[in-house]
Amino acid sequence: MNDLLEILKDLHPEVDYDTCTTLIDDKIFDSFDIVSIISEISDTFDVAIPAEEIIPDNFNSAEALYALVERLLDED
């Protein structure tokens, strides 16, 4: 989780990722941020995020995003 938080804090250090659950809904992350996050996750965790997983529910919080990464790692 710490690696993921570092990725997110590099993009938006002002966000409290421990409590925020509306990163997409409140337009904190834009499409460029999503592309950057996907790229960084791919490099850091060595997983590919399939297009069907790029949905707001998976990106609205750090916890949801980490759950996605763990799920993808378990599938490998």
VOBA-1610 file (N, C-alpha, C; in pm, whole numbers, padded with zeros to 5 digits, always signed):
BEGIN
Met+00082-00120+00000Met+00000+00000+00000Met+00086+00126+00000Asn+00203+00119+00065Asn+00289+00237+00071Asn+00337+00280-00067Asp+00369+00183-00152Asp+00412+00217-00289Asp+00301+00288-00364Leu+00179+00240-00347Leu+00065+00302-00414Leu+00043+00444-00361Leu+00051+00461-00231Leu+00033+00594-00174Leu+00138+00691-00225Glu+00259+00645-00243Glu+00365+00731-00298Glu+00330+00775-00441Ile+00278+00683-00520Ile+00237+00716-00657Ile+00130+00824-00654Leu+00030+00805-00568Leu-00081+00899-00561Leu-00037+01034-00505Lys+00048+01033-00404Lys+00094+01159-00343Lys+00181+01239-00439Asp+00250+01170-00529Asp+00328+01242-00630Asp+00237+01322-00723Leu+00117+01271-00748Leu+00023+01341-00836Leu-00050+01454-00764His-00101+01424-00645His-00180+01522-00570His-00144+01513-00422Pro-00037+01579-00381Pro+00007+01568-00241Pro-00091+01630-00141Glu-00181+01713-00189Glu-00275+01782-00100Glu-00392+01694-00055Val-00408+01578-00115Val-00523+01491-00086Val-00493+01400+00032Asp-00592+01383+00120Asp-00582+01287+00230Asp-00634+01153+00180Tyr-00544+01068+00135Tyr-00582+00941+00074Tyr-00634+00840+00175Asp-00614+00866+00304Asp-00667+00777+00407Asp-00818+00791+00421Thr-00871+00908+00389Thr-01014+00932+00410Thr-01093+00960+00282Cys-01027+01003+00176Cys-01098+01042+00054Cys-01149+00921-00022Thr-01279+00920-00050Thr-01341+00810-00126Thr-01412+00862-00250Thr-01376+00983-00292Thr-01444+01045-00406Thr-01343+01107-00503Leu-01233+01039-00525Leu-01127+01093-00610Leu-01174+01117-00753Ile-01259+01030-00803Ile-01315+01047-00938Ile-01440+01135-00932Asp-01530+01102-00839Asp-01657+01174-00828Asp-01637+01324-00809Asp-01535+01362-00731Asp-01508+01504-00705Asp-01408+01564-00804Lys-01376+01487-00907Lys-01287+01532-01015Lys-01147+01572-00964Ile-01101+01502-00860Ile-00965+01523-00812Ile-00869+01462-00913Phe-00903+01343-00961Phe-00826+01279-01068Phe-00892+01309-01201Asp-00811+01353-01297Asp-00861+01369-01434Asp-00808+01254-01519Ser-00840+01255-01645Ser-00801+01143-01732Ser-00649+01129-01741Phe-00577+01240-01740Phe-00430+01232-01744Phe-00377+01165-01618Asp-00437+01199-01504Asp-00397+01136-01378Asp-00419+00985-01383Ile-00531+00943-01438Ile-00563+00801-01447Ile-00458+00729-01533Val-00425+00788-01647Val-00323+00729-01734Val-00190+00719-01660Ser-00153+00823-01587Ser-00028+00823-01511Ser-00030+00716-01403Ile-00141+00705-01332Ile-00153+00604-01226Ile-00142+00464-01284Ile-00210+00439-01393Ile-00205+00307-01457Ile-00062+00273-01497Ser+00007+00369-01556Ser+00145+00348-01597Ser+00236+00319-01478Glu+00222+00399-01373Glu+00305+00381-01253Glu+00276+00247-01184Ile+00149+00208-01179Ile+00113+00079-01119Ile+00174-00034-01200Ser+00168-00021-01330Ser+00227-00123-01417Ser+00376-00137-01390Asp+00446-00025-01379Asp+00590-00027-01355Asp+00624-00078-01214Thr+00548-00033-01116Thr+00580-00064-00976Thr+00540-00206-00937Phe+00420-00248-00980Phe+00366-00377-00936Phe+00374-00485-01042Asp+00417-00447-01162Asp+00429-00541-01273Asp+00296-00610-01304Val+00189-00530-01308Val+00057-00579-01347Val-00001-00485-01452Ala-00085-00541-01537Ala-00155-00460-01637Ala-00300-00445-01591Ile-00350-00324-01598Ile-00490-00300-01562Ile-00572-00307-01691Pro-00657-00409-01704Pro-00738-00423-01825Pro-00839-00308-01839Ala-00876-00278-01960Ala-00968-00167-01987Ala-01098-00179-01909Glu-01149-00301-01893Glu-01277-00318-01823Glu-01268-00287-01673Glu-01145-00277-01621Glu-01126-00243-01479Glu-01108-00092-01458Ile-01101-00016-01567Ile-01084+00128-01556Ile-01222+00192-01543Ile-01274+00179-01421Ile-01406+00232-01387Ile-01394+00318-01262Pro-01484+00412-01242Pro-01474+00501-01126Pro-01464+00428-00992Asp-01538+00320-00974Asp-01534+00248-00847Asp-01394+00203-00810Asn-01312+00169-00907Asn-01176+00121-00880Asn-01076+00234-00855Phe-01115+00357-00884Phe-01023+00470-00872Phe-01071+00579-00776Asn-01184+00557-00709Asn-01239+00660-00621Asn-01165+00673-00489Ser-01088+00571-00450Ser-01011+00580-00326Ser-00882+00500-00340Ala-00788+00533-00254Ala-00662+00457-00253Ala-00691+00312-00215Glu-00783+00292-00124Glu-00817+00156-00080Glu-00875+00073-00195Ala-00965+00132-00273Ala-01024+00061-00387Ala-00917+00031-00492Leu-00830+00125-00514Leu-00724+00105-00612Leu-00628-00004-00567Tyr-00597-00006-00439Tyr-00509-00110-00386Tyr-00575-00247-00394Ala-00705-00251-00368Ala-00779-00377-00381Ala-00773-00428-00525Leu-00783-00337-00620Leu-00772-00374-00762Leu-00634-00433-00790Val-00530-00368-00744Val-00394-00417-00766Val-00376-00555-00705Glu-00423-00572-00582Glu-00411-00703-00517Glu-00487-00811-00594Arg-00605-00777-00642Arg-00685-00873-00720Arg-00611-00913-00847Leu-00552-00815-00915Leu-00478-00843-01039Leu-00352-00924-01009Leu-00286-00897-00900Leu-00168-00975-00863Leu-00205-01119-00832Asp-00320-01139-00769Asp-00366-01276-00737Asp-00401-01355-00862Glu-00442-01285-00968Glu-00480-01353-01093Glu-00358-01404-01170Asp-00242-01346-01142Asp-00120-01387-01214Asp-00073-01524-01175
//
